[in-house]
Amino acid sequence: MSNDSRNPVTAELPDSPFHTTGTDHVTIWGSNEEETVAFYRDLLGMPLVLRQPNLDDPSQTHLFFDTGDGRILTFFVSDDRPSARGQRGGVGAVHHLCFSVDPEEYEDVMQSLEDAGHQYNVFDRGIFHSIYTSDNNGLVIELSTDKYEIPDERRGEVLAKAQQLREEDGAEYAKDEHLRNAIEAVGLEVVAHDLPEASAGVGGVE
């Protein structure tokens, strides 16, 4: 479980020609507007903040959703494309999208998915909790919440420290104790969120 010297895990900026400043947006090939809006706006609660033609193909519509922190998720949609089921794999394919949810609303999220007829799985992923469901096109959607309070600007530092502690422990993956100890090690107060019990999320999503 030693750190690979070729690709060390660290929160330090790499020696690269430039550095990105964050995620601006992700764009997905969507089906149609009605069912896309029904899932992302009406169920997940993302405001539809912009609608315009796809500038590379005006026969399609480009929908922009605010994921909750000003970062944007967009879809190219067309009314002649039905929604589909079944995840598509392979190199270059999207495995899943993950969005943050408030830990105080975590159980409400599960109830809302159930009420809307969406199946889901809940896992304790060691360093966070996750709900997995799928959108109208079969794309896996993860809704995660933090087990502890971590300031956004310190998240990379905390995770890199948890990685170091995991390696020192010889553990296969980062567990709750590695995260908790990492928070303490970087000088932050450990404040746990009250989350429901969940099975260990090891071995993949059902």
C-alpha contacts under 8 A as a table, 3 or more apart, distances in Angstrom:
res1	aa1	res2	aa2	distance
1	M	167	E	5.50
1	M	170	G	5.73
1	M	171	A	7.14
1	M	172	E	7.01
2	S	167	E	5.83
2	S	170	G	7.96
3	N	7	N	7.85
3	N	8	P	6.10
3	N	9	V	7.22
3	N	167	E	7.06
4	D	7	N	5.51
4	D	8	P	5.75
5	S	8	P	5.41
9	V	160	A	6.26
9	V	163	Q	7.39
10	T	157	E	7.64
10	T	160	A	5.30
11	A	156	G	5.41
11	A	157	E	5.24
11	A	160	A	5.86
13	L	19	H	7.67
16	S	19	H	6.96
23	T	26	V	7.91
23	T	71	R	6.67
24	D	71	R	5.65
24	D	72	I	6.32
25	H	71	R	6.01
25	H	72	I	4.53
25	H	73	L	5.36
25	H	74	T	6.96
26	V	72	I	6.78
26	V	73	L	5.10
26	V	74	T	6.12
27	T	73	L	6.06
27	T	74	T	4.59
27	T	75	F	5.45
27	T	76	F	7.42
28	I	73	L	7.90
28	I	74	T	6.28
28	I	75	F	4.81
28	I	76	F	6.47
29	W	75	F	5.78
29	W	76	F	5.19
29	W	77	V	6.87
30	G	36	T	7.18
30	G	75	F	5.33
30	G	76	F	5.33
30	G	77	V	4.91
30	G	78	S	7.80
30	G	83	S	7.92
30	G	137	N	7.49
31	S	35	E	7.69
31	S	36	T	7.04
31	S	76	F	7.68
31	S	77	V	5.17
31	S	78	S	6.21
31	S	79	D	7.42
31	S	81	R	4.90
31	S	82	P	5.56
31	S	83	S	5.11
31	S	84	A	7.76
31	S	137	N	7.18
32	N	35	E	6.03
32	N	36	T	6.19
32	N	77	V	4.86
32	N	78	S	4.87
32	N	79	D	4.74
32	N	80	D	6.94
32	N	81	R	5.57
32	N	82	P	6.30
32	N	83	S	6.89
33	E	36	T	5.15
33	E	37	V	5.90
33	E	61	T	7.92
33	E	63	L	7.91
33	E	77	V	5.77
33	E	78	S	6.67
33	E	79	D	6.52
34	E	37	V	5.41
34	E	38	A	6.13
35	E	38	A	4.88
35	E	39	F	6.33
35	E	83	S	7.34
35	E	136	N	6.67
36	T	39	F	5.41
36	T	40	Y	6.14
36	T	41	R	7.97
36	T	136	N	6.81
37	V	40	Y	5.35
37	V	41	R	5.15
37	V	42	D	6.56
37	V	48	L	7.71
38	A	41	R	5.88
38	A	42	D	4.88
38	A	43	L	6.48
39	F	42	D	5.74
39	F	43	L	5.03
39	F	44	L	6.38
39	F	135	D	6.58
39	F	136	N	6.85
40	Y	43	L	5.87
40	Y	44	L	5.00
40	Y	45	G	6.37
40	Y	46	M	5.77
40	Y	65	F	7.69
41	R	44	L	5.72
41	R	45	G	4.66
41	R	46	M	4.52
41	R	47	P	5.67
41	R	48	L	6.51
41	R	65	F	7.60
42	D	45	G	5.57
42	D	46	M	7.55
43	L	112	S	7.64
43	L	113	L	7.73
43	L	116	A	7.78
46	M	65	F	5.76
46	M	66	D	5.50
46	M	67	T	5.43
46	M	68	G	6.68
47	P	65	F	5.54
47	P	66	D	5.53
47	P	67	T	7.64
48	L	51	R	7.67
48	L	63	L	7.13
48	L	64	F	5.86
48	L	65	F	4.57
48	L	66	D	6.67
49	V	63	L	7.97
49	V	64	F	5.69
49	V	65	F	5.63
49	V	66	D	6.50
50	L	63	L	6.05
50	L	64	F	4.95
50	L	65	F	7.23
51	R	61	T	6.97
51	R	62	H	5.69
51	R	63	L	4.77
51	R	64	F	6.27
52	Q	61	T	5.82
52	Q	62	H	5.28
52	Q	63	L	6.85
53	P	57	D	7.36
53	P	58	P	4.92
53	P	59	S	7.11
53	P	60	Q	5.91
53	P	61	T	4.49
53	P	62	H	5.38
54	N	57	D	5.14
54	N	58	P	5.03
54	N	59	S	7.31
54	N	60	Q	5.45
54	N	61	T	5.35
54	N	62	H	5.00
54	N	76	F	6.73
55	L	58	P	5.74
57	D	60	Q	5.97
58	P	61	T	7.02
59	S	78	S	7.54
60	Q	76	F	6.27
60	Q	77	V	5.69
60	Q	78	S	5.16
61	T	75	F	7.98
61	T	76	F	5.66
61	T	77	V	5.25
61	T	78	S	6.21
62	H	74	T	6.80
62	H	75	F	5.67
62	H	76	F	4.73
62	H	77	V	6.44
63	L	74	T	5.33
63	L	75	F	5.18
63	L	76	F	6.55
63	L	77	V	7.49
64	F	72	I	6.45
64	F	73	L	5.94
64	F	74	T	4.43
64	F	75	F	6.79
65	F	72	I	5.59
65	F	73	L	5.23
65	F	74	T	6.05
66	D	69	D	7.10
66	D	70	G	5.67
66	D	71	R	5.99
66	D	72	I	4.83
66	D	73	L	6.53
67	T	70	G	6.60
67	T	71	R	5.84
67	T	72	I	5.77
67	T	73	L	6.54
67	T	99	F	7.32
68	G	71	R	7.01
77	V	81	R	7.50
78	S	81	R	5.66
79	D	82	P	7.61
83	S	136	N	5.79
83	S	137	N	5.15
84	A	136	N	6.66
84	A	137	N	4.47
84	A	138	G	6.38
85	R	136	N	7.07
85	R	137	N	5.12
85	R	138	G	4.34
85	R	139	L	7.97
86	G	137	N	7.18
86	G	138	G	4.73
86	G	139	L	7.40
87	Q	137	N	7.87
87	Q	138	G	5.18
87	Q	139	L	5.60
87	Q	140	V	7.17
88	R	93	A	6.88
88	R	94	V	7.96
89	G	93	A	5.57
89	G	94	V	7.39
89	G	95	H	7.08
90	G	93	A	5.56
94	V	97	L	7.69
95	H	139	L	7.73
95	H	140	V	6.96
96	H	139	L	6.39
96	H	140	V	4.72
96	H	141	I	5.66
96	H	142	E	6.88
97	L	139	L	7.86
97	L	140	V	6.57
97	L	141	I	5.11
97	L	142	E	6.00
98	C	141	I	5.90
98	C	142	E	4.39
98	C	143	L	5.65
98	C	144	S	6.79
99	F	141	I	7.77
99	F	142	E	6.30
99	F	143	L	5.02
99	F	144	S	6.23
100	S	143	L	5.68
100	S	144	S	5.02
100	S	145	T	5.73
101	V	105	E	7.16
101	V	106	Y	6.83
101	V	143	L	6.24
101	V	144	S	6.01
101	V	145	T	5.45
102	D	105	E	5.33
102	D	106	Y	6.36
102	D	145	T	6.31
103	P	106	Y	5.03
103	P	145	T	5.51
103	P	146	D	6.78
103	P	147	K	7.85
103	P	193	H	6.66
103	P	194	D	7.61
103	P	195	L	7.04
104	E	107	E	7.70
104	E	193	H	7.98
104	E	194	D	7.83
105	E	108	D	5.09
105	E	109	V	6.16
106	Y	109	V	5.18
106	Y	110	M	6.73
106	Y	145	T	7.43
106	Y	195	L	7.51
107	E	110	M	5.19
107	E	111	Q	6.38
107	E	196	P	7.75
108	D	111	Q	5.03
108	D	112	S	6.06
109	V	112	S	5.09
109	V	113	L	6.25
110	M	113	L	5.21
110	M	114	E	6.24
110	M	120	Y	7.74
110	M	131	I	7.62
111	Q	114	E	5.05
111	Q	115	D	6.06
112	S	115	D	5.01
112	S	116	A	6.16
113	L	116	A	5.11
113	L	117	G	6.31
113	L	118	H	5.15
113	L	119	Q	7.09
113	L	120	Y	7.49
114	E	117	G	5.12
114	E	118	H	5.57
114	E	119	Q	6.58
114	E	120	Y	7.92
115	D	118	H	7.61
118	H	133	T	6.78
118	H	134	S	7.44
119	Q	133	T	6.08
119	Q	134	S	7.85
120	Y	131	I	6.52
120	Y	132	Y	5.25
120	Y	133	T	4.51
120	Y	134	S	7.82
121	N	131	I	5.62
121	N	132	Y	5.14
121	N	133	T	6.79
121	N	205	V	7.54
121	N	206	E	7.25
122	V	129	H	7.50
122	V	130	S	5.72
122	V	131	I	4.50
122	V	132	Y	6.41
122	V	198	A	6.15
122	V	199	S	7.25
123	F	129	H	5.89
123	F	130	S	5.32
123	F	131	I	6.54
123	F	198	A	5.20
123	F	199	S	5.25
123	F	200	A	5.65
123	F	201	G	4.73
124	D	127	I	7.77
124	D	128	F	6.36
124	D	129	H	4.64
124	D	130	S	6.47
124	D	197	E	7.79
124	D	198	A	5.33
124	D	199	S	5.81
124	D	200	A	4.92
124	D	201	G	5.46
125	R	128	F	5.30
125	R	129	H	5.53
125	R	130	S	6.77
125	R	175	K	7.70
125	R	200	A	6.18
125	R	201	G	4.97
125	R	202	V	7.38
126	G	129	H	7.44
126	G	173	Y	7.95
126	G	174	A	6.14
126	G	175	K	4.15
126	G	176	D	4.84
126	G	200	A	7.38
126	G	201	G	7.73
127	I	146	D	7.53
127	I	147	K	6.85
127	I	174	A	6.54
127	I	175	K	5.77
127	I	176	D	5.34
127	I	178	H	7.99
127	I	179	L	5.92
128	F	144	S	6.81
128	F	145	T	6.05
128	F	146	D	4.96
128	F	147	K	5.25
129	H	144	S	5.58
129	H	145	T	5.47
129	H	146	D	6.49
129	H	147	K	6.64
130	S	142	E	6.32
130	S	143	L	5.62
130	S	144	S	4.30
130	S	145	T	6.52
131	I	142	E	5.63
131	I	143	L	5.05
131	I	144	S	6.24
132	Y	140	V	6.88
132	Y	141	I	5.76
132	Y	142	E	4.56
132	Y	143	L	6.39
132	Y	205	V	7.56
133	T	140	V	5.93
133	T	141	I	5.29
133	T	142	E	6.49
134	S	137	N	7.53
134	S	138	G	5.27
134	S	139	L	5.32
134	S	140	V	4.43
134	S	141	I	5.12
135	D	138	G	5.39
135	D	139	L	5.47
135	D	140	V	6.67
135	D	141	I	6.58
136	N	139	L	7.46
146	D	149	E	6.72
146	D	150	I	7.77
146	D	193	H	7.47
147	K	192	A	5.85
147	K	193	H	5.38
147	K	194	D	7.80
147	K	195	L	7.32
148	Y	180	R	7.76
148	Y	190	V	6.78
148	Y	191	V	5.42
148	Y	192	A	4.35
148	Y	193	H	5.61
149	E	190	V	7.24
149	E	191	V	5.59
149	E	192	A	6.58
149	E	193	H	7.37
150	I	154	R	6.75
150	I	155	R	6.15
150	I	158	V	7.99
150	I	183	I	7.85
151	P	154	R	5.34
151	P	155	R	6.27
152	D	155	R	5.22
153	E	156	G	7.47
154	R	157	E	5.30
154	R	158	V	6.19
155	R	158	V	5.16
155	R	159	L	6.16
156	G	159	L	5.21
156	G	160	A	6.06
157	E	160	A	5.25
157	E	161	K	6.23
157	E	186	V	7.77
158	V	161	K	5.15
158	V	162	A	6.18
158	V	179	L	7.31
158	V	182	A	5.73
158	V	183	I	5.93
158	V	186	V	6.93
159	L	162	A	4.93
159	L	163	Q	6.20
159	L	179	L	7.18
159	L	182	A	7.51
160	A	163	Q	5.04
160	A	164	Q	6.41
161	K	164	Q	5.01
161	K	165	L	6.28
161	K	182	A	5.35
161	K	185	A	7.82
161	K	186	V	7.88
162	A	165	L	5.07
162	A	166	R	6.01
162	A	174	A	6.58
162	A	178	H	5.07
162	A	179	L	5.17
162	A	181	N	7.46
162	A	182	A	5.09
163	Q	166	R	5.00
163	Q	167	E	6.23
163	Q	174	A	6.47
163	Q	178	H	7.70
164	Q	167	E	5.24
164	Q	168	E	6.27
165	L	168	E	5.03
165	L	169	D	6.10
165	L	178	H	5.85
165	L	182	A	7.32
166	R	169	D	5.06
166	R	170	G	6.15
166	R	171	A	5.41
166	R	172	E	7.64
166	R	173	Y	6.73
166	R	174	A	5.52
166	R	175	K	7.62
166	R	178	H	6.06
167	E	170	G	4.97
167	E	171	A	6.31
168	E	171	A	7.89
171	A	174	A	7.03
174	A	178	H	6.01
174	A	179	L	7.19
175	K	178	H	5.34
175	K	179	L	6.54
176	D	179	L	5.28
176	D	180	R	6.13
177	E	180	R	5.03
177	E	181	N	5.91
178	H	181	N	5.24
178	H	182	A	5.95
179	L	182	A	4.96
179	L	183	I	6.22
180	R	183	I	5.26
180	R	184	E	6.57
180	R	190	V	6.71
181	N	184	E	5.12
181	N	185	A	6.02
182	A	185	A	4.87
182	A	186	V	6.31
183	I	186	V	5.57
183	I	187	G	6.63
183	I	188	L	5.42
183	I	189	E	6.97
183	I	190	V	6.36
184	E	187	G	5.20
184	E	188	L	5.41
184	E	189	E	6.38
184	E	190	V	6.51
185	A	188	L	7.47
201	G	204	G	6.85
201	G	205	V	7.53
